[in-house]
């Protein structure tokens, strides 16, 4: 924590605060094992006027990839910290630590509008390339091209735009000039789109839910990939219908067990989805 505070102060991301606000500050583990700061802005977010800029719908965005044979995946580093908090509102972001109160001068990750604001910003940065050679989802960027010569030009132009706005990359998480990439939970190549193998393993090993929250988590996962499963709604109905009345406890039934197992099997044998051809509605 001391290291994070020291670095954030040095970069001008935060400063000491005398604000009456005070949100909890701690660290949580990321999937790669690194720690990431977490500030509990639940109370602040509850009273925040929401900015409704739409996030990109991943399935719809991926439909633009037809004809692409080569890909580049970029991951931005500390990108949120480039967006300035509106002057006069800094005090609302105050968080408490053993060494004192601090408030952000730049946008922290956990604010209610952070995702929408940053998506809006990235669309402004890469507007001329969107859905032509680039897909953007928050801080994940996919550059796609039909051949290597074009791809090199596309990558250079995108990198120039990122540099102009002082957006920097996590080099270790970027992939350049690849025939296949993992992007937003999908494996993408010239033939089409598949589920990420790691996601398939996760669902294969998923235990039967024992609580309502566990069932909601499972259905949230499967709903994200539902386009891979024919008749998903019908198969999942015994599970989804249980949640309609917002139950407090989970009454697991044979029908639910059957639906759960059918879904797991269907996802572990999910097909490759070919890129749609707008000239052929049946594709």
Secondary structure, 3 states (H helix, E strand, C coil): CHHHHHHHHHHCCEEECCCCCCEEEEEEECCCCCEEEEECCHHHHHCCCCCCCCCCCHHHHHHHHCCCCEEEEEEEECHHHHCECCCCCHHHHCEEECCEEEEECECCCCCCCHHHHHHHHHHHHCHHHECCCEEEECCEEEEEECCHHHHHHHHHHHHHHHHHCCCEECHHHCEEEECEEEECCEEEECCEEEECHHHHHHHHCCCCCCCHHHHHHHHHHHHHCHHHCCCHHHHHHHHHHHHHHCCCCCCCCHHHHHHHHHHHHHHHCCCCEECCECCECCC
